[in-house]
Amino acid sequence: MSEPDPLSTTDPLTLGNYSLLGRLGKGGQGIVYLGRDEHGEDYAIKVLNEQWSQDAELRKRFEKEVRAAQKVQAFCTAAIHEADLEGEPPFVVSEYVPGPSLQEAVASEGPRRGASLQRLAISTATALVAIHQAGIVHRDFKPGNVLLGPDSPRVIDFGIARVVDGSATMTGSIMGTPSYMAPEQIEGGNVTDKVDVFAWGCVMAFASTGNAPFGADSVPAVVHRVVSANPDLSGVPDSLRPTVEACLDKDPNRRPSASELLMRLLGHDTGNAAPSADEAVAEGERASQRISRADLPGTHPPHGPTGGHMPHTGPGATMSGPQTPPPPHPMTGAHAPMPPPHPRTGPQGPYTPYPPPHVTQQPMRPMPPPQQQPTGWQPAMGRPPAQHMAPPGQAPQPPQAPQPPQSHDPVLSQGWVLPAVFIAIIILLLLIILIVFAS
C-alpha cells in the first residue's frame, strides 16, 4: 500500500479513540483513513460518506455487509477490529496491512514467479472461500484489492472498503472493474459467487504476465472482449493455465466453486467429495504458510533444507504445496532415507555418541546410512569420546586410554642436564654464604 495522502482541512482529526494520520483512499461509500489507537497500533478506518449515512436503505445495506464481513475468517483478509454503525458518521475499523497492492507491485517489480505466484494463488483462493462462506460475494476482486502484506497476501474491500486505485469502474447498479468482471456481471444477469472465481482467473493472469487477459483500454472494448472473446493467456505458466482457463469459462455453471478451485491448487482430485469450507480454509492456510516459510530468506535450518521446491512449470504440472525431499547423504550426496537415531538416555537427557577420533584425522570416506554422523559436528576441546557406537550386532568398543604427553625438546631429553643444573645452584649458594661471612 502506498503512503497515505495528507488529511484535508475538512477531514476530522480523531474518530472515537483513534487519531487520524492520513487518507488511504476514497470511494463511492466513503473515505478510508489511516488511524492509530492509544497503544500505537495502526488501523484502516472506513467512514461512511453523507450520502450513504443519510440514506436509510444504503445505510441498512452497509450495516448488513459489515455484519457479514465480521464473520469472515481473518486469514488472507483484513480482519474487522471494530464497527460503530450507530454513530454519526458510521465507521468501521479494520486491520491495516502494510505493503503494496498487487497492482503496484507488478507495475514496479514485474510479474510474479515461482513460489511467490504459488503463494498468491493459494492465499487469494483461500480468502475467497472464507468470504463466500460468510455469505458475501466480493464483486470487485482485482489486483488493487490484493495487498501483499509481510506475512501473506490479503484480500480487502469485500463489500466494505471500495478504495479507488485509478482504474475504470462501472457505476450505477453494476459494480466492479470491467477488466476483472464476469460476463453475467456486465450483462446485468444473476450475480453469484462464481463472478469472484472469474475475477480470480483474471487476477492470476495479470499477476503472472503483467496484463489483464481481456485488456485494460477503453471500457466498451474491454466489455466486448469479456462477453464474446477468448482471454489472452500467453505467458501464464503451464502449471497454472488449465486452472485459469476453467475459471474464465463464459458459463458460470462450468466454473469451479472457490472451494473446488482451492482443492485443485492444492493438488487434490476434484472428482472426490468436496471438503467443507472450514476444512478448505484450514488446508489453504497451512499450505500458504509452508510456502511463505520456504520462500523467505534465512528460514532454513543450518543442517539441511526443509522448505518446499519451486513449483514445476512443465506440462501436466499442478499447483500443489511444497514437497520435502529426503535429505542427501552428507558424504556421498545421494538422496537416501535417514537412519533412525540411536539415542541413549542419561541423567542430562538424550546422549549422542561422539564419532571416533579418526573422523577428524583421516580423509572422510563414504559410509552406509546407519553410520551417518550429524553434519557440522566438532569434538569438544580437551574431552575424549566416552563411547563409540558400533554397527548393529556388535558390542560397543571401550574408549582408548589417553597417552601421556611426550617431550620433543632435544636438550631436556638428556638425563644429565637436570642433576648438573641442581649441583651448580648448590655451589653458587655456598659461595654466596662464604663471601657474606668473610666480610
Secondary structure, 3 states (H helix, E strand, C coil): CCCCECCCCCCCCEECCEEEEEEEEECCCEEEEEEECCCCCEEEEEEECHHHHHCHHHHHHHHHHHHHHCCCCCCCECCEEEEECCCCCCEEEEECCCCCEHHHHHHHHCCCCHHHHHHHHHHHHHHHHHHHHCCCCCCCCCHHHEEECCCCEEECCCCCCCCCCCCCCECCCCCECHHHCCHHHHCCCCCCCHHHHHHHHHHHHHHHHCCCCCCCCCHHHHHHHHHHCCCCCCCCCCCCHHHHHHHCCCCHHHCCCHHHHHHHHCCCCCCCCCCCHHHHHHHHHHHHHHHHHHHCCCCCCCCCCCCCCCCCCCCCCCCCCCCCCCCECCCCCCECCCCCCCCEEECCEEECCCCCCHHHHCCCCCCCHHHCCCCCCCCCCCCCCCCECCCCCCCCECCCCCCCCCCCCCCCCCCCHHHHHHHHHHHHHHHHHHHHHHC
